[in-house]
Amino acid sequence: MLTLDFCLFAALCGWLEAILYAQRAAETFTFNEHAGMMWQRITAVLLVPLAMLVYTWHGWLLSAELVPMALLFPLCHDEAYNFTRLWISCRAGMAADDEHGDRVAWGLAWDLYRYGYQSATTTARNDFNGRQRTWLAVAGTVLLLALYAVSFHLFTF
């Protein structure tokens, strides 16, 4: 539960960071990016009550879930970041006041996007490639499922 919320947070971070690093800020798209910022804050705030709920059930699970969260972060964040950079690139060639431009650019970006796509302009110090992100996410998912299976087994029998 915490991990799902954290993955949404990671994806929103990737989306917002791509907008910031594109250096076009509010002019990037015609829609208001503050809605995404609001959702990012909501997911961050939800971590507290969700953590309290998980802690109420099984305190050890709360700290154990930090590892899968960390392993899933690169996939959720980087894929959202790289897609958004591609989306921004597709949008850049269109008229700024085109009310359908965001949607058209979205479609073009999906046509061009390939899983594991790397932004050619990234300056990240630690940038996992698509294969590395996938294996980290697989390990995180397997670990998360194992944690919940053990938790379910220990506390239902």
Residue, then its C-alpha position, 0 to 999 in steps of 0.5 A: m500500500l505504501t509502495l503504490d503511493f510512493c510509486l505514484f509520488a515517484a512518477l509525479c516527481g519525474w513528470l514535474e522534474a522533466i518540466l523543470y529541466a526542460q527550462r520552459a516551465a509554465e510555457t511547456f504545455t497549455f494545461n496548468e502544471h500546478a494540478g500535478m504539483m497538488w497531486q504530488r503533495i497529496t501522495a506525499v501527505l498520504l504516506v503518513p496515514l498509510a504508514m500509520l495504518v500499516y504500522t497498526w497492522h504490522g510494525w515490522l512491515l513498515s520498515a521492511e517496505l522501504v526496500p521495495m519502495a527504493l527498488l521501484f523508484p527508478l522505474c516509476h520516476d525515470e520512465a515518467y521523466n523520460f516520457t515527459r521529456l519526449w512529450i515536451s520535445c514533441r510539443a516544442g514544434m507546435a504553436a504555443d497557443d494551440e489548445h489541442g497541441d498538448r494532446v497531439a504531442w502526447g500522441l506523438a510522444w507515445d508513438l515515439y516512446r519505447y520502454g527504457y527510453q533514455s533522454a539524450t539530455t540527462t545530467a543525472r549522476n546515477d542514471f539506470n538504463g531500462r534493463q537495470r530499472t526493470w530488474l530493480a523493479v522486478a526485485g522490488t515487486v518480488l520482495l514486496l509480494a514476499l513481505y505481504a505473503v509472509s505477513f498474511h501467513l503469520f497473522t492469519f494462521 
